[in-house]
Amino acid sequence: MRIAAVAVFLLCIGCRPVDVTRETAALLQADRAWAQAAAAGGSPDSVLAFWTEDARVAMANAPLVRGKPAIRQMVISSFAVPGFRITWTPDSAVVAASGDLGYTTGTNEVSMPDSTGKVTKVVGRYLTVWRREADGRWRCVEDYTSPGPVDRPAGT
């Protein structure tokens, strides 16, 4: 009888309903906090804290960056470039009913020097896939960005 009671208890713990609205707000807040850390251009560790250990980053015309050590090198190298700046604005977030996966979308801007040294700005869109880790924090597991025209309201 005790085994059955323990089994039912464990089953109930695993079946707790997820507050998707709350998790969606938390995910959007995590993306905004990450954007603030990146825009500040401070410690690479403050930016790296938002990726999972097995994360991947895909950028146009660049090889896929796999795993946190490679992402660390990418962040350190990027922040070291004079004139480099990255900003993004999350537009939306979606969280799965299970509460453990979600994604955010938005627009971004990356400024960096071109081959002549002139700083240019590339505007684009992004999609990030997030996983809620064992510690309860949302972290990015897939980070995709593409340059291109950004849909803007008429007249802007």
C-alpha positions as CSV (number, residue, x, y, z in Angstrom):
1,M,0.0,0.0,0.0
2,R,2.8,2.4,0.8
3,I,4.4,1.8,-2.6
4,A,1.1,2.7,-4.3
5,A,0.8,5.9,-2.2
6,V,4.3,6.9,-3.0
7,A,3.7,6.3,-6.7
8,V,0.6,8.4,-6.7
9,F,2.4,11.2,-4.8
10,L,5.3,11.2,-7.4
11,L,2.8,11.1,-10.3
12,C,1.0,14.1,-8.8
13,I,4.2,16.1,-8.4
14,G,5.1,15.5,-12.0
15,C,1.6,16.5,-13.2
16,R,1.4,19.9,-11.5
17,P,-0.2,22.3,-14.0
18,V,2.2,24.9,-15.5
19,D,1.2,28.5,-15.3
20,V,2.1,29.2,-19.0
21,T,1.2,32.9,-18.7
22,R,3.6,33.3,-15.8
23,E,6.3,31.3,-17.5
24,T,5.9,33.3,-20.7
25,A,6.3,36.6,-18.8
26,A,9.4,35.1,-17.1
27,L,10.9,34.0,-20.4
28,L,10.3,37.4,-21.9
29,Q,11.9,39.0,-18.9
30,A,14.9,36.7,-19.2
31,D,15.4,37.7,-22.8
32,R,15.2,41.4,-21.9
33,A,17.7,41.0,-19.1
34,W,20.0,39.2,-21.5
35,A,19.7,42.1,-24.0
36,Q,20.5,44.6,-21.3
37,A,23.6,42.6,-20.3
38,A,24.8,42.4,-23.9
39,A,24.1,46.1,-24.6
40,A,26.1,47.1,-21.6
41,G,29.1,45.4,-23.1
42,G,30.5,44.5,-19.7
43,S,31.7,41.1,-18.5
44,P,31.4,38.3,-21.1
45,D,30.3,36.1,-18.1
46,S,27.1,38.2,-17.7
47,V,26.2,37.5,-21.3
48,L,27.3,33.8,-21.2
49,A,25.1,33.1,-18.2
50,F,22.0,33.1,-20.5
51,W,23.2,30.1,-22.7
52,T,23.1,26.4,-21.8
53,E,26.2,24.4,-21.8
54,D,25.1,22.7,-25.1
55,A,23.9,25.9,-26.8
56,R,24.4,26.6,-30.5
57,V,24.6,30.0,-32.2
58,A,23.8,30.4,-35.9
59,M,24.6,33.7,-37.7
60,A,24.4,34.5,-41.4
61,N,27.6,33.8,-43.3
62,A,29.3,32.2,-40.3
63,P,30.0,28.7,-39.1
64,L,27.7,27.3,-36.4
65,V,29.1,27.9,-32.9
66,R,28.6,24.9,-30.7
67,G,28.9,24.7,-26.9
68,K,29.6,27.2,-24.2
69,P,33.4,27.2,-24.6
70,A,33.1,28.1,-28.3
71,I,30.4,30.7,-27.5
72,R,32.6,32.2,-24.8
73,Q,35.4,32.7,-27.3
74,M,32.9,34.3,-29.8
75,V,31.6,36.7,-27.1
76,I,35.1,37.6,-25.9
77,S,36.3,38.2,-29.5
78,S,33.3,40.2,-30.4
79,F,33.5,42.5,-27.3
80,A,37.2,43.1,-28.0
81,V,36.5,44.6,-31.5
82,P,36.5,48.4,-31.3
83,G,33.1,49.7,-32.4
84,F,31.3,46.4,-31.8
85,R,27.8,46.7,-30.2
86,I,24.8,44.4,-30.2
87,T,21.3,45.2,-29.1
88,W,18.0,43.4,-29.5
89,T,14.4,43.9,-28.6
90,P,12.2,40.9,-27.8
91,D,8.8,41.1,-29.5
92,S,7.2,38.0,-28.3
93,A,7.6,34.8,-26.3
94,V,5.9,31.4,-26.4
95,V,6.2,28.7,-23.8
96,A,5.2,25.1,-24.3
97,A,2.4,23.7,-22.1
98,S,5.0,21.5,-20.4
99,G,6.7,24.7,-19.2
100,D,10.2,23.5,-20.0
101,L,10.7,24.9,-23.5
102,G,9.9,28.2,-25.2
103,Y,11.1,30.6,-27.8
104,T,11.4,34.4,-28.2
105,T,11.5,36.5,-31.4
106,G,12.5,40.0,-32.0
107,T,14.7,42.5,-33.8
108,N,18.4,43.1,-33.4
109,E,21.1,45.5,-34.4
110,V,24.8,44.7,-34.6
111,S,27.4,47.4,-35.2
112,M,30.9,46.5,-36.2
113,P,33.7,47.8,-38.4
114,D,33.7,46.7,-42.0
115,S,36.8,45.8,-44.0
116,T,37.8,49.5,-44.3
117,G,37.3,50.1,-40.6
118,K,34.1,52.1,-41.0
119,V,31.5,51.0,-38.4
120,T,28.3,49.7,-40.0
121,K,25.1,48.6,-38.6
122,V,23.2,45.4,-39.6
123,V,19.6,45.2,-38.7
124,G,17.9,41.9,-38.5
125,R,15.6,39.4,-36.8
126,Y,16.2,36.7,-34.3
127,L,14.7,33.5,-32.9
128,T,16.0,32.0,-29.7
129,V,14.9,28.6,-28.3
130,W,15.0,28.5,-24.5
131,R,15.0,25.6,-22.0
132,R,14.1,25.9,-18.4
133,E,17.0,24.4,-16.5
134,A,16.9,22.4,-13.3
135,D,17.6,25.5,-11.3
136,G,14.4,27.1,-12.7
137,R,16.2,29.6,-14.9
138,W,15.5,30.0,-18.6
139,R,18.6,29.7,-20.7
140,C,19.0,29.9,-24.5
141,V,19.8,26.6,-26.2
142,E,19.4,27.7,-29.8
143,D,20.2,31.2,-31.0
144,Y,19.5,32.1,-34.6
145,T,19.8,35.5,-36.3
146,S,19.4,36.7,-39.8
147,P,20.1,40.1,-41.3
148,G,17.5,41.8,-43.4
149,P,14.8,44.3,-43.6
150,V,12.8,44.6,-40.4
151,D,9.1,45.0,-40.7
152,R,8.3,48.5,-39.3
153,P,4.9,50.2,-39.1
154,A,4.1,52.5,-42.0
155,G,5.4,56.1,-41.6
156,T,8.4,55.1,-39.4
